[in-house]
């Protein structure tokens, strides 16, 4: 998956979800520290383009690799575009910020989210 600053945040979220169906990303005005969550009050509307909200003139494309850790993805995205991003993982019927598992790869997070959803459906139905 490749991101450039001309894309709308919604498009980036949709493309991310197509590659990682049990993960979701949200964008925030303020950065968060390692192992910290992001506040809903800081969330940026997905109607904006990345260019409209970025605080740095990020040039070039940003490539997302499944073997990249969540922490590395969030850090590199922030460094390139000057906007904070937070990864969420599906946990049963909820979406949880991956704060305590930022050392896991995106692929590992996605697998865990899929396993969690399967267990939830098995126990409670769809």
Order of alpha helices (4+ residues) and beta strands (2+ residues): beta-alpha-beta-alpha-beta-alpha-beta-beta-alpha
